[in-house]
């Protein structure tokens, strides 16, 4: 676990699978399965406003990997997928400009 936001590790991951997450209380949640090169993680993110789950598979995302995990409607979310608000206020994923090896840390 990190002590301050400056201790957080942000890594790039390949999305290997994604599906809608209707059981979550928040709207437009999507389950993501992430490949970080040396390990796999799961993440739940409010991406359904802008993205269809099947179009997320094969994309790269940035995620925080050392915040611990949280259980959301029975799903263990182990990484915080990073997005920023678009013009309409819904999340837009933060992604590398070019394809990079999964697992690399932001510096």
N, C-alpha and C positions, 0 to 999 in steps of 0.2 A: 504494500500500500504506500501511496505517496503522502508526504507531509504537506507539501505546498504544490500549487499548480505548476511551478517551475520544475518540479521533480518528475512530472508525468512523461512517459515514453510514448511517442506517437510513431506508429509503424505503418508501412504499406501492406495491404492484404489483397489477395485475389478473392473475389466472391465466387465460391464454387457451387452454391445453391441458395435459393431464396424462395420464400413463400409468404402469402398473406397471413396475417396473425389476427384474426377476428376475435379471438378469446381475450385479447388485451383490452384493458379499459380505455386506453388512449386511442383516438381514431387514427386510421391510416398506418398502423404498425405493420412492419415486415420483419420476418425472421431471416437472418443472414447466416450462412456458414462461411467462414473465412479461412483461407490458407495463408499462413504467415511464413511459409518456407520451412521452418523448423518445428512448427506446431500448428494446430488448428484451434480456432475459437468460434464461438457463436455470438451473435449480436442481435438485439432487437432495436429497431430504429423507425421513427415516424417518416417513412419515405414514400408511402403509398399515395400521398397527394400528387406527386410528380412522376413517380417511377412505377412501372409494372414489375412484379417480381422476376419474371422471365427475362426482362431486359437488363437486370442487374447482374445476372450470371455472366461471368467472364470479365467484368469490370474490375478496376482496382480502386480501393478506397483507403483513406487514412483512418486509423483508429487508435485510441488510447488503450493500452494493454495492461496497465498496472494499477487500475483503480479498484480491483477486486471484482466480484460478480454480484448480480442481483437476479432474483427469481421473479419473472413476470408471467403470471397466469400459467405457472408450471414450466416455463422455459427459462433455462439458465443463460442470462446474457453476460458474457465474459469480457466484452470489449465495448467501448463507446465509439461508435462510428461517427466521424466528424462531418458536419455540414454547416452551412451558413444560410441565413434567410435570403430567399429570392425576393423579387419585387412584390410578390403577393404575400410574403411572410412565411411561405412554406419552405422546408429544408431543401437545399441544393447540396449534393455531395461535394466534398473537397477531394479531388483526385490528382494524381500526378499528370503532368502535361504529356509525358511519354510513358510507355510501358517500362517498368523497372522490375528488378527481381523482388519477389515478395519477401517481407520481413525487414527490409531496410528501415532504419530509424531516421526520423526527421532531425536535421541539424541545421 
